[in-house]
């Protein structure tokens, strides 16, 4: 009696497994039949992303959608937008579009986008001599030297010193600040906008208000900084 029961249980188990396999195959075939063959991977916003926000991995989700629903400018790779800044609001579920992410053209239109994090944009006026004969361009690295008159206690007259104010700072833009009279074109000055820290900005502001500055154009491969003491008349004649 027990042996017969085992036989029926075994037959039921075999048929149950067979039905499960057939049902699984049916579901697979149905999924294959109704799944589009032209799926495209796109990057979407997982949450609302405000304008001027740095995109992080928690803000993104990667999905596959039919090609007919993919925007022509949709970003396909998550790494292409990670760490980038948004130039407009993006709502949750929206495809991330390349024109809503900071690009080089946006940096040219709005200087604030070109300012590195923890830096400030500061403009200084230079002429053809102090501005390295107009050879300084956007993206160059420069040092700034200032010549200032310093009056110390016990000295009757101020003493002129040359000192290194800031080093290895980036040029964000070059702008003209032309004279109003056409005959004074030779005296036109150029404004050079630099990316500086707050402390560098304070030093540079003092140098421009109390003395004259000159830019030193650096080699693109030179990243070193130096410690150079102020040079006055005594040091000059040594």
C-alpha positions in Angstrom: 0.0 0.0 0.0 2.8 2.4 0.9 4.7 1.6 -2.2 1.7 2.4 -4.4 1.3 5.7 -2.6 4.9 6.6 -3.2 4.5 5.8 -6.9 1.5 8.2 -7.2 3.4 10.9 -5.3 6.3 10.5 -7.6 4.1 10.7 -10.7 2.4 13.8 -9.3 5.8 15.4 -8.6 7.0 14.7 -12.1 3.8 16.2 -13.7 4.0 19.2 -11.3 7.6 19.9 -12.4 6.6 19.5 -16.0 3.6 21.9 -15.6 5.9 24.4 -13.9 8.5 24.2 -16.7 5.8 24.6 -19.3 4.3 27.6 -17.5 7.7 29.2 -17.1 8.3 28.7 -20.8 4.9 30.2 -21.6 5.7 33.3 -19.5 9.1 33.7 -21.1 7.6 33.5 -24.6 4.9 36.0 -23.7 7.5 38.4 -22.3 9.6 38.0 -25.4 6.6 38.6 -27.6 5.6 41.8 -25.9 9.0 43.2 -25.1 10.2 45.8 -27.7 13.3 44.8 -29.6 14.6 48.4 -29.9 15.2 49.2 -26.3 17.6 52.1 -25.6 19.4 52.8 -22.3 18.8 56.3 -21.0 19.6 58.2 -17.8 16.7 59.7 -15.9 16.3 61.8 -12.8 15.4 59.7 -9.8 14.2 62.8 -7.9 13.7 66.5 -8.6 17.0 68.2 -9.4 17.2 72.0 -9.0 19.1 74.4 -11.2 22.7 74.9 -10.3 23.0 71.6 -8.5 25.9 69.1 -8.6 24.5 65.8 -9.8 25.3 62.8 -7.7 24.6 59.1 -8.2 21.6 59.2 -5.8 19.8 61.6 -8.2 20.0 59.3 -11.2 18.5 56.1 -12.4 19.3 54.1 -15.6 16.4 52.6 -17.6 15.7 50.9 -20.9 12.9 52.4 -22.9 11.7 52.0 -26.6 13.8 54.0 -29.0 10.8 55.9 -30.2 10.4 57.5 -26.8 14.0 58.5 -26.4 14.8 62.2 -26.8 17.6 62.9 -29.3 19.6 64.8 -26.7 19.1 62.2 -23.9 22.2 61.2 -22.0 22.9 57.5 -22.3 25.8 57.0 -19.8 25.5 57.8 -16.1 29.2 58.8 -15.9 28.7 61.5 -18.5 26.6 63.6 -16.0 28.0 62.6 -12.5 29.6 65.6 -10.9 28.2 68.0 -13.5 26.1 71.1 -12.7 22.6 71.5 -13.9 21.7 74.7 -15.9 17.9 74.3 -15.4 15.4 72.4 -13.2 14.9 68.7 -13.9 11.9 66.9 -12.6 11.8 63.3 -11.3 11.4 60.8 -14.1 12.6 63.2 -16.8 15.3 62.1 -19.2 18.5 63.9 -18.5 19.2 66.1 -21.6 22.7 67.3 -22.5 21.5 70.9 -22.9 20.5 70.9 -19.2 24.0 70.0 -18.1 26.8 72.5 -17.9 28.9 72.6 -21.0 31.7 74.8 -22.4 29.2 77.0 -24.2 27.5 77.7 -20.9 30.8 78.7 -19.3 31.3 81.3 -22.1 27.8 82.7 -21.6 27.8 82.8 -17.9 31.1 83.4 -16.1 29.8 82.0 -12.8 29.8 78.5 -14.3 33.5 78.7 -15.1 34.5 79.6 -11.5 35.9 76.5 -9.7 34.4 75.4 -6.5 35.9 77.3 -3.4 37.2 80.0 -5.7 36.0 83.5 -6.6 36.2 85.5 -9.8 38.1 88.8 -9.4 39.1 91.2 -12.2 42.2 93.4 -12.3 43.1 96.0 -14.8 46.4 95.7 -16.8 47.9 97.4 -19.8 50.1 96.1 -22.6 53.1 96.0 -20.3 51.6 94.6 -17.0 49.5 92.2 -19.0 52.4 90.5 -20.8 51.8 92.3 -24.1 48.4 90.9 -24.5 49.6 87.3 -24.6 47.6 86.2 -21.6 44.6 84.1 -22.7 41.6 82.4 -21.1 42.7 79.2 -19.4 46.3 80.4 -18.8 47.9 80.3 -15.4 49.6 83.4 -14.0 51.4 84.8 -11.0 50.8 88.4 -9.8 53.6 90.7 -8.6 52.8 94.0 -6.9 55.0 97.0 -6.4 53.8 99.0 -3.4 55.0 101.8 -1.2 55.2 100.9 2.5 55.8 103.4 5.2 57.0 101.8 8.5 57.5 103.3 11.9 60.7 105.3 12.2 60.9 105.9 8.5 60.3 109.4 7.1 59.5 108.3 3.7 57.7 105.2 2.3 59.9 102.5 0.9 59.0 100.8 -2.4 58.8 97.0 -2.3 58.1 94.3 -4.9 56.3 91.2 -3.7 54.7 88.1 -5.0 51.0 88.4 -4.2 49.4 85.2 -5.7 50.8 82.3 -7.6 49.4 79.8 -10.1 45.9 81.2 -10.5 43.7 80.6 -13.5 42.6 83.2 -16.0 38.8 82.9 -16.4 38.3 85.6 -19.0 39.8 88.6 -20.8 37.7 91.7 -21.3 38.3 95.2 -22.7 37.7 98.3 -20.7 38.3 100.9 -23.5 38.7 104.6 -23.1 35.9 106.8 -24.4 38.1 108.9 -26.6 39.2 107.3 -29.9 42.6 109.1 -29.7 43.3 107.3 -26.4 43.2 103.8 -27.8 46.9 103.4 -27.0 46.1 103.8 -23.3 43.2 101.4 -23.3 43.3 98.9 -20.4 42.3 95.3 -20.3 40.5 93.6 -17.5 41.8 90.1 -16.6 39.5 88.0 -14.5 41.2 85.5 -12.2 40.0 82.5 -10.2 41.3 83.1 -6.6 40.6 82.0 -3.1 39.1 84.5 -0.6 42.5 85.1 1.0 44.2 85.6 -2.4 41.4 88.1 -3.3 42.1 90.1 -0.2 45.8 90.3 -1.0 45.2 91.1 -4.6 42.6 93.9 -3.7 45.1 95.5 -1.4 47.9 95.3 -4.0 45.7 96.9 -6.7 44.5 99.7 -4.4 47.9 100.6 -2.8 50.3 99.9 -5.7 50.8 98.6 -9.2 50.6 94.9 -10.3 52.1 92.9 -13.1 51.1 89.5 -14.4 53.6 86.7 -14.8 52.6 84.2 -17.5 53.4 80.6 -16.5 54.3 77.6 -18.6 51.3 75.2 -18.9 53.5 72.4 -17.5 54.8 74.4 -14.5 52.7 73.7 -11.4 55.3 74.6 -8.7 55.0 77.5 -6.3 57.9 79.3 -4.7 58.5 81.3 -1.5 59.9 84.7 -2.4 60.4 87.4 0.2 59.6 91.0 -0.6 62.3 92.9 -2.3 63.1 96.5 -1.4 65.9 98.9 -2.3 68.3 97.2 0.0 67.7 93.8 -1.5 67.8 95.2 -5.0 71.3 96.6 -4.7 72.9 93.5 -3.2 
